[in-house]
Amino acid sequence: MTIEYVLLLFCVFFIGLKAFMVAPAKAFRESGPRLGARVEQQLATGDGFKPQNGNHIGWSGKEQ
């Protein structure tokens, strides 16, 4: 009876490990290009960036 529990535990562990390793890779593979395009657009246009805590540093290096 103990052997069956140990084998069942190993099976559940390895199936969970496989799902844990495959799911993030699949998500990055499918949504990576879309995320890259958004980042490139925001870098090119300057859109989507917000100052933190109301402190904004301008191009001259002086706080506005």
Long-range contacts (C-beta under 8 A, 24 or more apart in sequence): none
